[in-house]
C-alpha cells in the first residue's frame, strides 16, 4: 500500500562518475540509436548540452569544478558514446584542474588523523 507512487524505471537517469583524467556522465535509459544524439557546448552558459534529434530528450550538464576555477568549456574536450541504452559523455580535464586535484591530494595525504581523548570515545551499550 505504501508504494502507490513509484518512480518510473524507464525515465533517463543521469549519474556523474569522474575518472582521474576526465569528468564522466552516464545517462541511462536512453534507447534511441546513436545518430539521434547531439552533444555540444553552450559557451554563453558554460554547460554541456545533450539533445536528441527526435526531441524526446534534452539536458544541460553544468561542470561545477570548471565554474569554480572560472574556466570555459572547450568543445574539443567533449566526447560521447552510446552503448546498452546508456549515453556516456566524457569531458577531458584541463591541466589547471589536474594540477589543483594533485595539490589537494597531496594536502590530504599530509594530514595526520587526530585521536580523540578517551573521554570522548563513543561507548557502545
N, C-alpha and C positions, 0 to 999 in steps of 0.2 A: 504493500500500500504506500510506503514512503517514497517509492521510486516511480511516481507517476510522470514526472518530468525528468527525462534523461537526455543529456546532450547527444546529438546525432553522431554516429560513428563514421558518417560519410562526409562530414564537413572538413575542409582543409585545416590542418594543424601546423603551425609554424614553430620550429624549435631552433634555438641558436646553439651550435656546438663548435667552439673555436678549436683550432689546432695551433701548433707553435708558429706556423708561418702564414696562417690565413684566418679570417673570420668566415664561418660557415653557417648557413641557414638551411635547414631541411624542412621542406613544406610537403607534408604527407597528404594523401588522399586527393591527388590531382591526376585523374585518369586520362587526360587528353593526350594526343600524340605530341612528340617533341616539337614539330614545326609550328605548333599552335602558340608556343610561349615566346614572350619578348621580355628580356631583362635589360634595362637601361639605367643610366644615372641621370637624375634631375639635378643639375648644378645650382639652380636657384634655391632649392630646399635642402640640398646636400643629402639626398636619400637615394636608395636603390629602388627602382620601380619594377614590379613583376606584374605582367598582364597577359591575358590570352587574347588571341585574335577573335575568338567567338564571344568575347565579353562576359564570360562566366566567372572569371577570377581577376581580382585587382588587389595589389597590396603595395604599400610604401614601407620600405625597410630602412629605419634610421640606424646609424652606427654611432652610438654614444661615445665610444673610445675616440673616434675621429673628430667628433664635435668638441669633446673636451680638449683635445690637442689643437683645435682650430685648423684642421687640415681638410682641404676639399677632397671629395671623392674623385678618383681617376677612372674614367670609363674603361681604360685599357686593363685595369687591375681586376675587373669583374669577369667571372666565367660561370657557366652553369651547365648542368647535365640533367637529364631526366631518365630515371630507371625505376621500375617496380612501383609505379604510381607516386613517386617521390621526386620533387624538383629540388636539386641541390645547387644552391647559389653560393659561390665562393668569391671572397674579396681578399686579394693578396695584401698582407700588412705592409705598410711603407716602413722604411728604415727608421724613421723617428719613433714609431710605435714599438718596433722591435727593440730599439735602444732603451726606451722607457721601461718596457717589460723586463729587460735584462737587469737594469738598475734596481727595479722593485724586487726582483727575485733575489738578487744579492743582498739587499737590505733585509729581506725576510729571513734569509739564511743566517745572517749575522746576529739576529736577535736571539737572546737566550731565554728559555722559558723560566718564568718566575714560579717559585714554590710558595704556596700559601702556608702561613704558620699552622701548626697542628690544631689550634683552637678554632680555625675557620674551616676545617675539613667538614665535608658533608658526611654525617653518620647515617648509615642505613639502619633500619629498625628490624 
